[in-house]
Amino acid sequence: ESFVEKYGVKLGFMSLFVKAVVHALREVPALNGRIEGQEIIENHFYDIGIAVGTEKGLVVPVIRNAEAKDCPQIEKDILNYAERAREGKIQLEDLRGGVFTISNGGIYGSLLSTPILNPPQSGILGMHTIQERPMAIDGKVEIRPMMYLALSYDHRMVDGKEAVTFLIKVKECLESPASLLLEL
């Protein structure tokens, strides 16, 4: 409640995922690139596409300069885009120029799926339903909330080691989000 009072928006998962993805893209810059013709272009900005479901299908508006935004601003941007998309008021310019996409199939109940690349991007992260699952913690079985993540990537630019490194960086950020929230 105090977060809403201070920033005028709820803190959701998506802004944390955006911040974690930006952090991981800095660590694995090949996933922040694209292929144009025969040339590989490495982007030095972080315009992150967020998949939004509408009655007419999926659209992917872009959070521009995500690296420069705090979580409240990212949440506001996502809410604004989602509302405009569902009302059919999204503009073509809102959909152009993303360097990487995040898709949340979990809101539809997906346990695991393979997200499809949005060319010319080199990667897309799929989020899935959070469910309680048994985990081995210090020799004991404990029930913990877990979410499967799936990364699809262009193997012409990114190899398996880089892809796994990216996923581990995202996981580390999400499991210890203090560094992502320090800006609050």
MITORDO-604864 format. One record per atom (N, C-alpha, C): x, y, z; atom name; chain; residue in one letter. Coordinates in nm, 2 decimals, decimal comma. Atoms other than C-alpha are relative to their C-alpha. Layout:
<atoms>
ATOM        x        y        z   atom   chain   res
ATOM        X        Y        Z     CA       A     A
...
</atoms>
This chain:
<atoms>
ATOM        x        y        z   atom   chain   res
ATOM     0,08    -0,12     0,00      N       A     E
ATOM     0,00     0,00     0,00     CA       A     E
ATOM     0,09     0,13     0,00      C       A     E
ATOM    -0,09    -0,12     0,00      N       A     S
ATOM     0,28     0,25     0,08     CA       A     S
ATOM     0,07     0,02    -0,13      C       A     S
ATOM    -0,06    -0,01     0,14      N       A     F
ATOM     0,44     0,17    -0,26     CA       A     F
ATOM    -0,10     0,07    -0,09      C       A     F
ATOM     0,10    -0,06     0,09      N       A     V
ATOM     0,11     0,26    -0,43     CA       A     V
ATOM    -0,02     0,15     0,04      C       A     V
ATOM     0,01    -0,14    -0,04      N       A     E
ATOM     0,08     0,58    -0,22     CA       A     E
ATOM     0,11     0,08    -0,05      C       A     E
ATOM    -0,12    -0,08     0,04      N       A     K
ATOM     0,43     0,69    -0,30     CA       A     K
ATOM     0,01     0,01    -0,15      C       A     K
ATOM    -0,02     0,00     0,15      N       A     Y
ATOM     0,44     0,60    -0,67     CA       A     Y
ATOM    -0,12     0,00    -0,09      C       A     Y
ATOM     0,12     0,00     0,08      N       A     G
ATOM     0,08     0,58    -0,78     CA       A     G
ATOM    -0,02    -0,12    -0,09      C       A     G
ATOM     0,01     0,12     0,07      N       A     V
ATOM     0,12     0,23    -0,91     CA       A     V
ATOM     0,04    -0,12     0,08      C       A     V
ATOM    -0,04     0,12    -0,07      N       A     K
ATOM     0,15    -0,13    -0,78     CA       A     K
ATOM     0,13    -0,05    -0,05      C       A     K
ATOM    -0,12     0,06     0,05      N       A     L
ATOM     0,48    -0,30    -0,79     CA       A     L
ATOM    -0,03    -0,14    -0,04      C       A     L
ATOM     0,03     0,13     0,05      N       A     G
ATOM     0,44    -0,61    -1,01     CA       A     G
ATOM     0,13    -0,07    -0,04      C       A     G
ATOM    -0,11     0,08     0,04      N       A     F
ATOM     0,66    -0,88    -1,14     CA       A     F
ATOM     0,07     0,05    -0,12      C       A     F
ATOM    -0,05    -0,04     0,13      N       A     M
ATOM     0,71    -0,73    -1,48     CA       A     M
ATOM     0,12     0,10     0,01      C       A     M
ATOM    -0,11    -0,10    -0,01      N       A     S
ATOM     0,92    -0,43    -1,38     CA       A     S
ATOM     0,13    -0,07     0,05      C       A     S
ATOM    -0,12     0,07    -0,05      N       A     L
ATOM     1,15    -0,66    -1,18     CA       A     L
ATOM     0,06    -0,09    -0,11      C       A     L
ATOM    -0,05     0,08     0,11      N       A     F
ATOM     1,18    -0,89    -1,48     CA       A     F
ATOM     0,07     0,09    -0,11      C       A     F
ATOM    -0,06    -0,10     0,10      N       A     V
ATOM     1,26    -0,59    -1,71     CA       A     V
ATOM     0,14     0,04     0,06      C       A     V
ATOM    -0,12    -0,04    -0,06      N       A     K
ATOM     1,53    -0,48    -1,47     CA       A     K
ATOM     0,10    -0,11     0,00      C       A     K
ATOM    -0,08     0,12     0,00      N       A     A
ATOM     1,67    -0,83    -1,44     CA       A     A
ATOM     0,05    -0,03    -0,14      C       A     A
ATOM    -0,04     0,02     0,14      N       A     V
ATOM     1,68    -0,87    -1,82     CA       A     V
ATOM     0,10     0,10    -0,04      C       A     V
ATOM    -0,10    -0,10     0,03      N       A     V
ATOM     1,86    -0,54    -1,86     CA       A     V
ATOM     0,13    -0,03     0,06      C       A     V
ATOM    -0,13     0,04    -0,06      N       A     H
ATOM     2,12    -0,65    -1,61     CA       A     H
ATOM     0,07    -0,12    -0,07      C       A     H
ATOM    -0,05     0,12     0,06      N       A     A
ATOM     2,16    -0,99    -1,78     CA       A     A
ATOM     0,05     0,04    -0,14      C       A     A
ATOM    -0,04    -0,04     0,14      N       A     L
ATOM     2,18    -0,83    -2,13     CA       A     L
ATOM     0,13     0,08     0,00      C       A     L
ATOM    -0,13    -0,07    -0,02      N       A     R
ATOM     2,47    -0,61    -2,00     CA       A     R
ATOM     0,11    -0,11     0,01      C       A     R
ATOM    -0,10     0,10    -0,02      N       A     E
ATOM     2,65    -0,93    -1,90     CA       A     E
ATOM     0,01    -0,09    -0,12      C       A     E
ATOM     0,00     0,09     0,12      N       A     V
ATOM     2,56    -1,12    -2,23     CA       A     V
ATOM    -0,04     0,09    -0,11      C       A     V
ATOM     0,05    -0,10     0,10      N       A     P
ATOM     2,56    -0,84    -2,49     CA       A     P
ATOM    -0,04    -0,06    -0,14      C       A     P
ATOM     0,04     0,06     0,12      N       A     A
ATOM     2,52    -1,09    -2,78     CA       A     A
ATOM    -0,15    -0,01    -0,01      C       A     A
ATOM     0,15     0,01     0,00      N       A     L
ATOM     2,15    -1,12    -2,68     CA       A     L
ATOM    -0,06     0,14    -0,01      C       A     L
ATOM     0,05    -0,14     0,01      N       A     N
ATOM     2,12    -0,74    -2,71     CA       A     N
ATOM     0,04     0,05    -0,14      C       A     N
ATOM    -0,03    -0,04     0,13      N       A     G
ATOM     2,20    -0,75    -3,08     CA       A     G
ATOM    -0,10    -0,04    -0,11      C       A     G
ATOM     0,09     0,04     0,11      N       A     R
ATOM     2,05    -0,81    -3,42     CA       A     R
ATOM     0,08    -0,02    -0,13      C       A     R
ATOM    -0,07     0,02     0,13      N       A     I
ATOM     2,14    -0,92    -3,77     CA       A     I
ATOM    -0,07     0,09    -0,10      C       A     I
ATOM     0,05    -0,08     0,12      N       A     E
ATOM     2,10    -0,68    -4,06     CA       A     E
ATOM     0,08    -0,04    -0,12      C       A     E
ATOM    -0,07     0,05     0,12      N       A     G
ATOM     2,18    -0,84    -4,39     CA       A     G
ATOM     0,11    -0,10     0,05      C       A     G
ATOM    -0,11     0,09    -0,04      N       A     Q
ATOM     2,52    -1,00    -4,33     CA       A     Q
ATOM     0,08     0,05     0,12      C       A     Q
ATOM    -0,07    -0,06    -0,11      N       A     E
ATOM     2,62    -0,78    -4,04     CA       A     E
ATOM    -0,07    -0,02     0,13      C       A     E
ATOM     0,05     0,01    -0,13      N       A     I
ATOM     2,58    -0,83    -3,67     CA       A     I
ATOM     0,01     0,13     0,07      C       A     I
ATOM     0,00    -0,13    -0,06      N       A     I
ATOM     2,48    -0,51    -3,49     CA       A     I
ATOM    -0,02    -0,02     0,15      C       A     I
ATOM     0,01     0,01    -0,15      N       A     E
ATOM     2,54    -0,49    -3,11     CA       A     E
ATOM    -0,07     0,13     0,04      C       A     E
ATOM     0,07    -0,12    -0,05      N       A     N
ATOM     2,29    -0,25    -2,95     CA       A     N
ATOM     0,06     0,05     0,13      C       A     N
ATOM    -0,05    -0,05    -0,13      N       A     H
ATOM     2,40    -0,02    -2,67     CA       A     H
ATOM    -0,11     0,08     0,07      C       A     H
ATOM     0,11    -0,05    -0,07      N       A     F
ATOM     2,06     0,06    -2,55     CA       A     F
ATOM    -0,09    -0,12     0,03      C       A     F
ATOM     0,08     0,11    -0,05      N       A     Y
ATOM     1,79    -0,15    -2,38     CA       A     Y
ATOM    -0,15     0,03    -0,01      C       A     Y
ATOM     0,14    -0,02     0,03      N       A     D
ATOM     1,45    -0,11    -2,54     CA       A     D
ATOM    -0,07    -0,14     0,00      C       A     D
ATOM     0,05     0,14    -0,03      N       A     I
ATOM     1,26    -0,41    -2,40     CA       A     I
ATOM    -0,15    -0,01    -0,04      C       A     I
ATOM     0,14     0,03     0,04      N       A     G
ATOM     0,94    -0,54    -2,57     CA       A     G
ATOM    -0,07    -0,08     0,11      C       A     G
ATOM     0,08     0,07    -0,10      N       A     I
ATOM     0,66    -0,66    -2,34     CA       A     I
ATOM    -0,12    -0,05    -0,08      C       A     I
ATOM     0,11     0,06     0,08      N       A     A
ATOM     0,41    -0,90    -2,50     CA       A     A
ATOM    -0,13     0,03     0,08      C       A     A
ATOM     0,13    -0,04    -0,06      N       A     V
ATOM     0,05    -0,78    -2,43     CA       A     V
ATOM    -0,11    -0,07    -0,08      C       A     V
ATOM     0,11     0,07     0,07      N       A     G
ATOM    -0,25    -1,00    -2,51     CA       A     G
ATOM    -0,13     0,09    -0,01      C       A     G
ATOM     0,12    -0,08     0,03      N       A     T
ATOM    -0,56    -0,83    -2,67     CA       A     T
ATOM    -0,10    -0,10    -0,06      C       A     T
ATOM     0,10     0,08     0,06      N       A     E
ATOM    -0,88    -0,96    -2,81     CA       A     E
ATOM     0,04    -0,03    -0,15      C       A     E
ATOM    -0,04     0,02     0,14      N       A     K
ATOM    -0,73    -0,92    -3,16     CA       A     K
ATOM     0,14    -0,07    -0,01      C       A     K
ATOM    -0,13     0,07     0,01      N       A     G
ATOM    -0,40    -1,10    -3,07     CA       A     G
ATOM     0,10     0,07     0,09      C       A     G
ATOM    -0,12    -0,04    -0,08      N       A     L
ATOM    -0,06    -1,04    -2,92     CA       A     L
ATOM     0,06     0,12    -0,07      C       A     L
ATOM    -0,09    -0,11     0,05      N       A     V
ATOM     0,12    -0,70    -2,96     CA       A     V
ATOM     0,11     0,01     0,10      C       A     V
ATOM    -0,12    -0,02    -0,08      N       A     V
ATOM     0,46    -0,61    -2,83     CA       A     V
ATOM     0,05     0,14     0,01      C       A     V
ATOM    -0,05    -0,14    -0,02      N       A     P
ATOM     0,50    -0,25    -2,72     CA       A     P
ATOM     0,14     0,00     0,07      C       A     P
ATOM    -0,14     0,00    -0,04      N       A     V
ATOM     0,85    -0,14    -2,63     CA       A     V
ATOM     0,02     0,11     0,11      C       A     V
ATOM    -0,04    -0,09    -0,11      N       A     I
ATOM     0,97     0,01    -2,30     CA       A     I
ATOM     0,14     0,06    -0,04      C       A     I
ATOM    -0,12    -0,07     0,05      N       A     R
ATOM     1,23     0,26    -2,43     CA       A     R
ATOM     0,09     0,03     0,11      C       A     R
ATOM    -0,11    -0,04    -0,10      N       A     N
ATOM     1,56     0,31    -2,24     CA       A     N
ATOM    -0,03    -0,06     0,13      C       A     N
ATOM     0,03     0,06    -0,12      N       A     A
ATOM     1,46     0,06    -1,98     CA       A     A
ATOM     0,11     0,01     0,11      C       A     A
ATOM    -0,11    -0,01    -0,10      N       A     E
ATOM     1,80     0,08    -1,82     CA       A     E
ATOM     0,00     0,13     0,08      C       A     E
ATOM     0,01    -0,13    -0,06      N       A     A
ATOM     1,73     0,45    -1,73     CA       A     A
ATOM    -0,12     0,01     0,09      C       A     A
ATOM     0,13    -0,01    -0,07      N       A     K
ATOM     1,39     0,38    -1,57     CA       A     K
ATOM     0,00    -0,08     0,13      C       A     K
ATOM     0,01     0,07    -0,13      N       A     D
ATOM     1,31     0,28    -1,21     CA       A     D
ATOM    -0,13    -0,09    -0,02      C       A     D
ATOM     0,11     0,09     0,00      N       A     C
ATOM     1,05     0,01    -1,13     CA       A     C
ATOM    -0,13     0,07    -0,01      C       A     C
ATOM     0,13    -0,07     0,01      N       A     P
ATOM     0,76     0,25    -1,07     CA       A     P
ATOM    -0,03     0,05    -0,15      C       A     P
ATOM     0,02    -0,05     0,13      N       A     Q
ATOM     0,81     0,41    -1,41     CA       A     Q
ATOM    -0,02    -0,11    -0,10      C       A     Q
ATOM     0,02     0,11     0,09      N       A     I
ATOM     0,84     0,08    -1,59     CA       A     I
ATOM    -0,14    -0,06     0,02      C       A     I
ATOM     0,14     0,05    -0,03      N       A     E
ATOM     0,51    -0,04    -1,42     CA       A     E
ATOM    -0,10     0,10    -0,07      C       A     E
ATOM     0,09    -0,09     0,07      N       A     K
ATOM     0,34     0,28    -1,54     CA       A     K
ATOM     0,00    -0,01    -0,15      C       A     K
ATOM    -0,01     0,01     0,14      N       A     D
ATOM     0,47     0,24    -1,89     CA       A     D
ATOM    -0,07    -0,13    -0,05      C       A     D
ATOM     0,06     0,12     0,04      N       A     I
ATOM     0,35    -0,12    -1,90     CA       A     I
ATOM    -0,15     0,01     0,01      C       A     I
ATOM     0,15    -0,02    -0,01      N       A     L
ATOM     0,00    -0,03    -1,77     CA       A     L
ATOM    -0,05     0,09    -0,11      C       A     L
ATOM     0,04    -0,09     0,11      N       A     N
ATOM    -0,02     0,25    -2,02     CA       A     N
ATOM    -0,01    -0,07    -0,13      C       A     N
ATOM     0,00     0,08     0,12      N       A     Y
ATOM     0,07     0,03    -2,31     CA       A     Y
ATOM    -0,11    -0,11     0,00      C       A     Y
ATOM     0,10     0,10     0,00      N       A     A
ATOM    -0,15    -0,25    -2,20     CA       A     A
ATOM    -0,14     0,05    -0,02      C       A     A
ATOM     0,13    -0,06     0,01      N       A     E
ATOM    -0,45    -0,02    -2,16     CA       A     E
ATOM    -0,02     0,05    -0,15      C       A     E
ATOM     0,01    -0,05     0,13      N       A     R
ATOM    -0,39     0,14    -2,50     CA       A     R
ATOM    -0,01    -0,12    -0,10      C       A     R
ATOM     0,01     0,12     0,09      N       A     A
ATOM    -0,34    -0,20    -2,67     CA       A     A
ATOM    -0,13    -0,06     0,01      C       A     A
ATOM     0,13     0,06    -0,01      N       A     R
ATOM    -0,66    -0,34    -2,53     CA       A     R
ATOM    -0,11     0,09    -0,05      C       A     R
ATOM     0,10    -0,09     0,05      N       A     E
ATOM    -0,85    -0,03    -2,64     CA       A     E
ATOM     0,02     0,02    -0,15      C       A     E
ATOM    -0,03    -0,01     0,14      N       A     G
ATOM    -0,70    -0,06    -2,99     CA       A     G
ATOM     0,07     0,14    -0,04      C       A     G
ATOM    -0,06    -0,13     0,02      N       A     K
ATOM    -0,51     0,27    -2,95     CA       A     K
ATOM     0,15     0,00     0,00      C       A     K
ATOM    -0,14     0,01     0,01      N       A     I
ATOM    -0,16     0,14    -2,97     CA       A     I
ATOM     0,05     0,05    -0,14      C       A     I
ATOM    -0,06    -0,06     0,12      N       A     Q
ATOM     0,06     0,32    -3,23     CA       A     Q
ATOM     0,11    -0,09    -0,06      C       A     Q
ATOM    -0,10     0,08     0,06      N       A     L
ATOM     0,29     0,14    -3,48     CA       A     L
ATOM     0,14     0,04     0,06      C       A     L
ATOM    -0,13    -0,05    -0,06      N       A     E
ATOM     0,58     0,35    -3,33     CA       A     E
ATOM     0,02    -0,07     0,13      C       A     E
ATOM    -0,01     0,07    -0,13      N       A     D
ATOM     0,51     0,19    -2,99     CA       A     D
ATOM     0,05    -0,14    -0,01      C       A     D
ATOM    -0,03     0,14     0,02      N       A     L
ATOM     0,58    -0,15    -3,14     CA       A     L
ATOM     0,14    -0,02    -0,07      C       A     L
ATOM    -0,13     0,01     0,08      N       A     R
ATOM     0,91    -0,07    -3,33     CA       A     R
ATOM     0,12     0,01     0,09      C       A     R
ATOM    -0,14    -0,03    -0,06      N       A     G
ATOM     1,27    -0,10    -3,22     CA       A     G
ATOM     0,04    -0,08     0,12      C       A     G
ATOM    -0,04     0,07    -0,11      N       A     G
ATOM     1,26    -0,35    -2,94     CA       A     G
ATOM     0,13    -0,08    -0,02      C       A     G
ATOM    -0,12     0,08     0,02      N       A     V
ATOM     1,59    -0,53    -2,88     CA       A     V
ATOM    -0,01    -0,14     0,06      C       A     V
ATOM     0,02     0,12    -0,07      N       A     F
ATOM     1,46    -0,81    -2,66     CA       A     F
ATOM    -0,14     0,00     0,05      C       A     F
ATOM     0,14     0,00    -0,04      N       A     T
ATOM     1,11    -0,93    -2,56     CA       A     T
ATOM    -0,02    -0,09     0,12      C       A     T
ATOM     0,04     0,08    -0,11      N       A     I
ATOM     0,96    -1,06    -2,24     CA       A     I
ATOM    -0,15    -0,04    -0,02      C       A     I
ATOM     0,14     0,05     0,02      N       A     S
ATOM     0,64    -1,27    -2,27     CA       A     S
ATOM    -0,04    -0,08     0,12      C       A     S
ATOM     0,05     0,06    -0,12      N       A     N
ATOM     0,43    -1,38    -1,97     CA       A     N
ATOM    -0,12    -0,09    -0,03      C       A     N
ATOM     0,10     0,10     0,03      N       A     G
ATOM     0,24    -1,69    -2,07     CA       A     G
ATOM    -0,06    -0,05     0,13      C       A     G
ATOM     0,05     0,05    -0,13      N       A     G
ATOM     0,19    -1,76    -1,70     CA       A     G
ATOM    -0,14     0,06     0,04      C       A     G
ATOM     0,13    -0,06    -0,03      N       A     I
ATOM    -0,11    -1,52    -1,69     CA       A     I
ATOM    -0,11    -0,08    -0,06      C       A     I
ATOM     0,10     0,09     0,06      N       A     Y
ATOM    -0,29    -1,77    -1,91     CA       A     Y
ATOM     0,01    -0,14     0,05      C       A     Y
ATOM     0,00     0,14    -0,06      N       A     G
ATOM    -0,19    -2,07    -1,70     CA       A     G
ATOM     0,11    -0,09    -0,05      C       A     G
ATOM    -0,10     0,09     0,06      N       A     S
ATOM     0,11    -2,19    -1,90     CA       A     S
ATOM     0,11    -0,04     0,10      C       A     S
ATOM    -0,11     0,05    -0,08      N       A     L
ATOM     0,35    -2,41    -1,71     CA       A     L
ATOM     0,14     0,01    -0,06      C       A     L
ATOM    -0,12    -0,01     0,07      N       A     L
ATOM     0,61    -2,41    -1,98     CA       A     L
ATOM    -0,04     0,00    -0,15      C       A     L
ATOM     0,02     0,00     0,15      N       A     S
ATOM     0,62    -2,32    -2,35     CA       A     S
ATOM     0,13     0,06    -0,06      C       A     S
ATOM    -0,12    -0,06     0,07      N       A     T
ATOM     0,87    -2,20    -2,61     CA       A     T
ATOM    -0,04     0,12    -0,07      C       A     T
ATOM     0,04    -0,12     0,07      N       A     P
ATOM     0,84    -1,84    -2,70     CA       A     P
ATOM     0,07     0,01    -0,13      C       A     P
ATOM    -0,05    -0,02     0,14      N       A     I
ATOM     0,90    -1,74    -3,06     CA       A     I
ATOM     0,07     0,13    -0,02      C       A     I
ATOM    -0,08    -0,12     0,02      N       A     L
ATOM     1,16    -1,49    -3,16     CA       A     L
ATOM    -0,08     0,11    -0,08      C       A     L
ATOM     0,06    -0,11     0,07      N       A     N
ATOM     1,04    -1,15    -3,27     CA       A     N
ATOM     0,11     0,07    -0,08      C       A     N
ATOM    -0,11    -0,06     0,08      N       A     P
ATOM     1,29    -1,07    -3,56     CA       A     P
ATOM    -0,01     0,15    -0,01      C       A     P
ATOM    -0,13     0,05     0,00      N       A     P
ATOM     1,53    -0,90    -3,58     CA       A     P
ATOM     0,07    -0,02     0,14      C       A     P
ATOM    -0,06     0,02    -0,13      N       A     Q
ATOM     1,57    -0,95    -3,21     CA       A     Q
ATOM     0,07    -0,13     0,01      C       A     Q
ATOM    -0,07     0,13    -0,01      N       A     S
ATOM     1,81    -1,22    -3,09     CA       A     S
ATOM    -0,04    -0,08     0,12      C       A     S
ATOM     0,05     0,08    -0,11      N       A     G
ATOM     1,62    -1,33    -2,78     CA       A     G
ATOM    -0,14     0,04     0,05      C       A     G
ATOM     0,13    -0,02    -0,07      N       A     I
ATOM     1,29    -1,36    -2,60     CA       A     I
ATOM    -0,01    -0,09     0,12      C       A     I
ATOM     0,02     0,08    -0,13      N       A     L
ATOM     1,22    -1,47    -2,24     CA       A     L
ATOM    -0,14    -0,03     0,02      C       A     L
ATOM     0,13     0,04    -0,03      N       A     G
ATOM     0,91    -1,66    -2,16     CA       A     G
ATOM    -0,01    -0,03     0,15      C       A     G
ATOM     0,03     0,02    -0,15      N       A     M
ATOM     0,77    -1,64    -1,80     CA       A     M
ATOM    -0,12    -0,10     0,00      C       A     M
ATOM     0,11     0,10    -0,01      N       A     H
ATOM     0,53    -1,91    -1,68     CA       A     H
ATOM    -0,06     0,01     0,14      C       A     H
ATOM     0,07     0,00    -0,13      N       A     T
ATOM     0,29    -1,98    -1,39     CA       A     T
ATOM     0,09    -0,03     0,12      C       A     T
ATOM    -0,07     0,03    -0,13      N       A     I
ATOM     0,42    -1,96    -1,04     CA       A     I
ATOM    -0,08    -0,11     0,07      C       A     I
ATOM     0,07     0,10    -0,07      N       A     Q
ATOM     0,34    -2,28    -0,86     CA       A     Q
ATOM     0,09    -0,05     0,12      C       A     Q
ATOM    -0,08     0,06    -0,11      N       A     E
ATOM     0,45    -2,43    -0,53     CA       A     E
ATOM     0,05    -0,14    -0,04      C       A     E
ATOM    -0,06     0,13     0,04      N       A     R
ATOM     0,69    -2,72    -0,58     CA       A     R
ATOM     0,09    -0,04     0,12      C       A     R
ATOM    -0,10     0,05    -0,10      N       A     P
ATOM     0,90    -2,94    -0,35     CA       A     P
ATOM     0,14     0,03    -0,04      C       A     P
ATOM    -0,14    -0,03     0,03      N       A     M
ATOM     1,26    -2,83    -0,33     CA       A     M
ATOM     0,09    -0,06     0,11      C       A     M
ATOM    -0,09     0,05    -0,10      N       A     A
ATOM     1,56    -2,98    -0,15     CA       A     A
ATOM     0,08     0,13     0,05      C       A     A
ATOM    -0,07    -0,12    -0,06      N       A     I
ATOM     1,69    -2,70     0,09     CA       A     I
ATOM     0,07    -0,05     0,12      C       A     I
ATOM    -0,08     0,04    -0,11      N       A     D
ATOM     1,97    -2,78     0,32     CA       A     D
ATOM    -0,03    -0,14     0,05      C       A     D
ATOM     0,03     0,13    -0,04      N       A     G
ATOM     1,89    -3,15     0,32     CA       A     G
ATOM    -0,14    -0,03     0,04      C       A     G
ATOM     0,14     0,02    -0,04      N       A     K
ATOM     1,52    -3,10     0,38     CA       A     K
ATOM    -0,09     0,03    -0,12      C       A     K
ATOM     0,10    -0,03     0,11      N       A     V
ATOM     1,22    -3,10     0,14     CA       A     V
ATOM    -0,09     0,12     0,05      C       A     V
ATOM     0,08    -0,11    -0,03      N       A     E
ATOM     1,05    -2,76     0,15     CA       A     E
ATOM    -0,08     0,04    -0,12      C       A     E
ATOM     0,08    -0,05     0,11      N       A     I
ATOM     0,77    -2,62    -0,06     CA       A     I
ATOM     0,03     0,14    -0,02      C       A     I
ATOM    -0,04    -0,13     0,04      N       A     R
ATOM     0,87    -2,31    -0,25     CA       A     R
ATOM    -0,08     0,04    -0,12      C       A     R
ATOM     0,06    -0,04     0,13      N       A     P
ATOM     0,70    -2,10    -0,52     CA       A     P
ATOM     0,11     0,00    -0,10      C       A     P
ATOM    -0,09     0,01     0,11      N       A     M
ATOM     0,87    -2,16    -0,85     CA       A     M
ATOM    -0,06     0,04    -0,13      C       A     M
ATOM     0,05    -0,03     0,13      N       A     M
ATOM     0,84    -2,03    -1,20     CA       A     M
ATOM     0,11    -0,05    -0,10      C       A     M
ATOM    -0,09     0,04     0,10      N       A     Y
ATOM     0,99    -2,18    -1,51     CA       A     Y
ATOM     0,01     0,12    -0,10      C       A     Y
ATOM    -0,03    -0,10     0,10      N       A     L
ATOM     1,16    -1,95    -1,75     CA       A     L
ATOM     0,05    -0,07    -0,13      C       A     L
ATOM    -0,05     0,06     0,13      N       A     A
ATOM     1,23    -2,03    -2,12     CA       A     A
ATOM     0,06     0,11    -0,08      C       A     A
ATOM    -0,07    -0,09     0,08      N       A     L
ATOM     1,47    -1,85    -2,34     CA       A     L
ATOM     0,01    -0,05    -0,14      C       A     L
ATOM    -0,02     0,03     0,14      N       A     S
ATOM     1,45    -1,86    -2,72     CA       A     S
ATOM     0,10     0,10    -0,05      C       A     S
ATOM    -0,11    -0,10     0,04      N       A     Y
ATOM     1,75    -1,71    -2,90     CA       A     Y
ATOM     0,04    -0,04    -0,14      C       A     Y
ATOM    -0,06     0,02     0,13      N       A     D
ATOM     1,91    -1,68    -3,24     CA       A     D
ATOM     0,14    -0,06     0,01      C       A     D
ATOM    -0,13     0,07    -0,02      N       A     H
ATOM     2,19    -1,93    -3,24     CA       A     H
ATOM     0,11     0,05    -0,10      C       A     H
ATOM    -0,11    -0,06     0,09      N       A     R
ATOM     2,37    -1,74    -3,52     CA       A     R
ATOM     0,07     0,11     0,08      C       A     R
ATOM    -0,07    -0,10    -0,08      N       A     M
ATOM     2,45    -1,48    -3,25     CA       A     M
ATOM     0,03    -0,04     0,14      C       A     M
ATOM    -0,01     0,03    -0,14      N       A     V
ATOM     2,42    -1,65    -2,92     CA       A     V
ATOM     0,02    -0,15     0,01      C       A     V
ATOM    -0,02     0,14    -0,02      N       A     D
ATOM     2,56    -1,99    -2,82     CA       A     D
ATOM    -0,06    -0,05     0,13      C       A     D
ATOM     0,06     0,05    -0,12      N       A     G
ATOM     2,44    -2,22    -2,55     CA       A     G
ATOM     0,05     0,05     0,13      C       A     G
ATOM    -0,07    -0,05    -0,12      N       A     K
ATOM     2,69    -2,11    -2,29     CA       A     K
ATOM    -0,05     0,14     0,03      C       A     K
ATOM     0,05    -0,14    -0,02      N       A     E
ATOM     2,58    -1,74    -2,34     CA       A     E
ATOM    -0,14     0,00     0,05      C       A     E
ATOM     0,14     0,01    -0,04      N       A     A
ATOM     2,22    -1,84    -2,32     CA       A     A
ATOM    -0,02    -0,04     0,14      C       A     A
ATOM     0,01     0,05    -0,14      N       A     V
ATOM     2,26    -2,03    -1,99     CA       A     V
ATOM     0,05     0,11     0,09      C       A     V
ATOM    -0,05    -0,11    -0,08      N       A     T
ATOM     2,47    -1,74    -1,85     CA       A     T
ATOM    -0,10     0,10     0,02      C       A     T
ATOM     0,11    -0,10     0,00      N       A     F
ATOM     2,19    -1,50    -1,94     CA       A     F
ATOM    -0,11    -0,05     0,10      C       A     F
ATOM     0,10     0,05    -0,09      N       A     L
ATOM     1,93    -1,72    -1,76     CA       A     L
ATOM     0,04     0,00     0,14      C       A     L
ATOM    -0,05     0,00    -0,13      N       A     I
ATOM     2,15    -1,76    -1,46     CA       A     I
ATOM     0,00     0,14     0,06      C       A     I
ATOM     0,00    -0,14    -0,05      N       A     K
ATOM     2,19    -1,38    -1,43     CA       A     K
ATOM    -0,14     0,05     0,03      C       A     K
ATOM     0,14    -0,04    -0,03      N       A     V
ATOM     1,82    -1,33    -1,46     CA       A     V
ATOM    -0,05    -0,06     0,13      C       A     V
ATOM     0,04     0,07    -0,12      N       A     K
ATOM     1,76    -1,59    -1,19     CA       A     K
ATOM     0,06     0,06     0,12      C       A     K
ATOM    -0,07    -0,06    -0,11      N       A     E
ATOM     2,02    -1,44    -0,96     CA       A     E
ATOM    -0,06     0,13     0,04      C       A     E
ATOM     0,06    -0,13    -0,03      N       A     C
ATOM     1,86    -1,10    -0,99     CA       A     C
ATOM    -0,14    -0,01     0,06      C       A     C
ATOM     0,14     0,02    -0,05      N       A     L
ATOM     1,51    -1,23    -0,93     CA       A     L
ATOM     0,00    -0,06     0,14      C       A     L
ATOM     0,00     0,06    -0,13      N       A     E
ATOM     1,61    -1,44    -0,63     CA       A     E
ATOM     0,06     0,09     0,11      C       A     E
ATOM    -0,06    -0,10    -0,09      N       A     S
ATOM     1,80    -1,14    -0,47     CA       A     S
ATOM    -0,03     0,13    -0,06      C       A     S
ATOM     0,04    -0,12     0,07      N       A     P
ATOM     1,61    -0,84    -0,60     CA       A     P
ATOM     0,04     0,13     0,07      C       A     P
ATOM    -0,04    -0,12    -0,07      N       A     A
ATOM     1,76    -0,59    -0,35     CA       A     A
ATOM     0,07     0,10    -0,09      C       A     A
ATOM    -0,08    -0,09     0,09      N       A     S
ATOM     2,00    -0,45    -0,62     CA       A     S
ATOM    -0,09     0,06    -0,10      C       A     S
ATOM     0,09    -0,06     0,09      N       A     L
ATOM     1,71    -0,40    -0,85     CA       A     L
ATOM    -0,09     0,10     0,06      C       A     L
ATOM     0,09    -0,09    -0,07      N       A     L
ATOM     1,51    -0,22    -0,59     CA       A     L
ATOM     0,07     0,11     0,07      C       A     L
ATOM    -0,07    -0,10    -0,07      N       A     L
ATOM     1,78     0,00    -0,44     CA       A     L
ATOM    -0,03     0,14    -0,05      C       A     L
ATOM     0,03    -0,13     0,05      N       A     E
ATOM     1,67     0,28    -0,67     CA       A     E
ATOM    -0,13     0,06     0,06      C       A     E
ATOM     0,12    -0,05    -0,05      N       A     L
ATOM     1,34     0,30    -0,49     CA       A     L
ATOM     0,02     0,08     0,12      C       A     L
</atoms>
